Amino acid sequence: MTSSQETQTWPELAIGLYDKLTGRGAEITYEFQDFKVIVPGGTAANAPSAPWTLNGTLKIRTRDHQAK
């Protein structure tokens, strides 16, 4: 992947993930215990950030309603 093809924003990342998984019946499951992550508020080097703590399960499911 060249630098011109790299994901630049959170929406681009979400769209790319959805495009890869849609129609495949995919499910990604993550389980967390006291997982701490600093979430940026933007892509700029000096963007403000916020700490998040995750406990439990996060599931990402896709379904393509048009592909039947």
C-alpha positions as CSV (number, residue, x, y, z in Angstrom):
1,M,0.0,0.0,0.0
2,T,1.4,3.4,-1.0
3,S,1.1,6.5,1.2
4,S,-1.5,7.8,-1.2
5,Q,-3.7,4.8,-0.5
6,E,-3.5,4.8,3.3
7,T,-6.6,5.5,5.3
8,Q,-6.7,9.1,6.5
9,T,-9.9,9.3,8.6
10,W,-12.0,7.1,10.9
11,P,-14.9,7.1,8.5
12,E,-12.6,5.8,5.7
13,L,-11.5,3.0,8.0
14,A,-15.1,2.0,8.8
15,I,-16.1,2.1,5.2
16,G,-13.1,0.0,4.2
17,L,-13.9,-2.6,6.9
18,Y,-17.5,-2.8,5.9
19,D,-16.6,-3.2,2.2
20,K,-14.3,-6.1,3.0
21,L,-16.8,-7.9,5.2
22,T,-20.3,-7.2,3.7
23,G,-21.9,-10.2,2.1
24,R,-19.6,-12.7,3.7
25,G,-21.6,-13.3,6.9
26,A,-18.5,-12.1,8.8
27,E,-18.4,-11.5,12.5
28,I,-15.4,-10.2,14.4
29,T,-15.5,-10.6,18.2
30,Y,-13.1,-9.0,20.6
31,E,-13.0,-9.5,24.4
32,F,-11.5,-7.0,26.6
33,Q,-10.5,-6.8,30.3
34,D,-9.4,-3.4,31.6
35,F,-8.1,-2.5,28.1
36,K,-7.1,1.1,27.9
37,V,-6.8,3.0,24.7
38,I,-6.3,6.7,23.9
39,V,-8.8,7.7,21.1
40,P,-7.8,10.6,18.9
41,G,-10.4,13.2,18.1
42,G,-9.0,13.6,14.6
43,T,-6.1,12.8,12.3
44,A,-4.0,15.9,12.9
45,A,-0.8,15.4,14.9
46,N,-2.0,17.8,17.6
47,A,-5.7,16.5,17.7
48,P,-7.1,16.2,21.2
49,S,-7.6,12.7,22.6
50,A,-9.7,10.9,25.2
51,P,-8.8,7.8,27.3
52,W,-11.3,4.9,27.0
53,T,-11.4,1.8,29.1
54,L,-13.1,-1.3,27.6
55,N,-14.4,-4.3,29.6
56,G,-16.5,-7.0,28.0
57,T,-17.2,-8.0,24.4
58,L,-17.3,-6.0,21.2
59,K,-18.9,-7.6,18.2
60,I,-18.8,-6.3,14.7
61,R,-21.3,-7.9,12.4
62,T,-22.1,-7.2,8.8
63,R,-25.1,-8.1,6.7
64,D,-25.9,-7.2,3.1
65,H,-29.7,-6.9,2.8
66,Q,-29.5,-6.5,-1.0
67,A,-27.6,-9.7,-1.7
68,K,-30.3,-12.3,-1.4
